[in-house]
Amino acid sequence: MSWWPWSNRESGRMAEETAFVVFDLETGGLDPSRDDILSIGAVRMRGGRIEAGGAFSALVRPSRARPSAESVRVHLLTPAQLADQPPLGEALPRFLDFCGDAVLVGWHVGLDMAFLKAWARRLKLPKTPERCLDVLGLYLSIRGGRGSQLLEDLPLKDATLYSVARALGIPPRGAHDALGDAYLTAQVLQRFLSIMRVSRQGEPLPLETVLRLGAPGASPAPQPAF
């Protein structure tokens, strides 16, 4: 299978040895300069293994306006639910401590990374990790390549986390719940890493190959569901 785009030999750390934090944010909108982070959910992975007990979850009290009606409709996080929660100034440092030096992973992760960086600057927190992996971008790289027969039954146009997960046989639970979506994304990533390892016929899978194929910015703009 030497024609697969990730079958070239690359040196450095292997994906199987890498610590990942797969995360999801629920936000009050799509503008990191204006909108609040309302919820953070994350799970730890080591290579393709989800670590039992390695989870983070936090609801956040909005710092600015009340969540919009559209935001409440999508996330079901009401102003009353969030009113007594810790502010982001408490929740975000705990999340960054949870991440450590792991590679951050998400579905269309570029938007969530923009929120993390904007709020870390605003709160004068240490810089967020720079290395990140976009599972949507990774999916499009795999699905659009010559090896796509292994994924030919999966959606390509207008692919969402939920449609791809269902096609992989992973039932979504609690859509637009930050921890639920993080766990779902981790399960999808597990499947893709397994496919990539099989394509290498037993050779180790370099982290740089995974990051290159799943670089943020290669996937289309998100739909307006926060």
N, C-alpha and C positions, 0 to 999 in steps of 0.2 A: 504493500500500500504506500509506496514511496511518493505517490502523487498527492498525498494529503498535505495541506499547507503547513502543518505543524510537525512534519516528519523529519525536517532538517535537524542536524545535530547542533545543539547550543549548549554552552558551558554555563556553570553557575548553579545557583540553588534550584533544587527540584520542587515541583508543586507538591509532591507527597510529603515534603519536609516543612512546608510553609504553614504558618499560622494565619488564618483568615478570620475576620469578623464580618459576618453578613448582617447588614442592618437595613432598617427602613424607618423613614420619618413620616409622620402625619403632620401636615402643615395647614395653616389658615389660608393658603393661596399658593401661587406659583412664583412669587416675587421675593427672592431672598433679602432684598433691601427694605422690604415693607412688611412682609407677612411673618407670623410667629410659627415656631415649632411647637406643636401641641402634644406630640407623643414620640417616643424613641423606643424601638425594639431591636434587639440584636441577639445573634447566636454565634458561638465560637466554632470554628472548624480547624482541624489539623489535616492538611491535605484534603482528601475526599471524605473524611470522617467527621460527622457532627458530634461535638463533645457533650456528653450527658451532663446536665447541670450547668453548662456554660451559657447562660442566658442573661440578658439585661432587658429590663422593661421600666419605663417611667412615663407617667403623664405629667404635663407641664402647664402651669398657670400662665395664660397669655400675658405678655408685658404691655400690650398696646390695646387695640380694640377688641371687643367681644368677637368670638368666631362668627363668621358670616353664616347666613342660613344655608348657603350652598355647602360650606365646610361641614356644618352639622349634619346635613343630609348624607354626605359622603362617608364621614367618619363616625357618625352617631356620638360625637363627643360634645356634650352640651356645655354652656357656660357654667351651669350648676355643678357638673362633674369636675370641671377644671378649677373652680374657684378656690378650693382648699389645697390644691396640689403645689409642690415646690416650684419656684420660679426656674427659668432656664439657667440662671446663674448658679444654681445648685445642681441641677440635673446634668448639664452638659459637661462640667468637670468630672463627674462620676463616670459618664459614658467614655470620655477620653481616657480616663484611667483604665477602664475596662478594655479598651482597644489596645493600649500599649503600643508596641511597634508592629502590630499585625497589619496585613494588607486589608484595606476596607473593600467590601464587596456589596453590590446592590443591583437591583433591576432598574435600568436607566439611572445609574448611580451619579451621573454628572449633576443632576438637579439637587439631589440630597447633599452631595459634596459642596455645592455652592451655598446651600443653607448652613452647613456646618462651618464653613470658612467665614461666611459673613457674620454669623453670630459669635464665633470665637474671637474675631477681630473686635466686634462691638463690646464684648465682655472682657476684652484684654486678657484672653486665655492663651496658653501656649498654642503654637501652630498645630493644626490637625495633620494626621499622616498624609503624605503626598501620594503614596502608591495605592492605587485603587483598581478594581476590576469591575467592568460593566457586564453583567450576565446577559443582558439583551444584546450588547455588541458581540459577545462571544457566541451567542446563539446564531446571530445573523451571519457571522463569519463561517461557522460550521455548516449551517443550513444552506448557505449560498455557494459552498464549495463543491468540488467534484465528489466529495464523499457524502453528499446530501442524501444518497439513497438510504442511509441508515436513519435518516430523520424525515423521510419523504412524506410521512403522514402528519407531520407537524405543521401548523400554520406558518406561513411566511409573511403574507400581507397583513398589516394591522395586528401583528402578534402582540399579545399581552401576556403578563405573567400568568394569569389565570387560564388563558386558552392554551398556552404552551404546557403548563402543569397538567391540565386535564388530558392533553394529547399524550403526555408521558405516563399517564395512569396515576397521577398524584392528585388526590381530591383537595381542592382549596377549602380552607376552613377559616371563617371569620375574615372575609375580604375587607381590605382597608383597615385592618387592625395591625399596628406596627410590628408586634412580636409575631403574629401569625404570618404576615407577609415576609418577614425576615426568615422564618423557618421554612416557608414554602420556597423562597429563593434559594436557600441552602440546599434543599432537596433537589431542585432543578440543577443547580451547579454540580451536585454529586453525579447526576446522570451524564452531564456533559464531560466532566473530567474522566469518567469511566469510558466513554466513547473515545476520547482522545488517547487514553492509555492503550486501549485495544488497537487503535490505528497504528501505534508505534511497535506493535508486535513484541511487547515485553520490555522495550527500552524505557528508561525513566523519562518522565515528562518535565521539561524545564519550565520553571516559573516564568521566565522571560517570554516563552512562546505563548503561554496563557495570557499574560498581561498584554502582549502585542495584539493578539487576536481580539481581546476584550477591552481595548482601550476606550475610555469614554469619548464621546463626540462622534462616534461612527453610527450611532443609532438615531432614528428619527425623533422629532420633538414629541414630548409627552402629551397625552390627552389631558384635558382639564379636570382630572380627578386627583385630588391632592394626596 
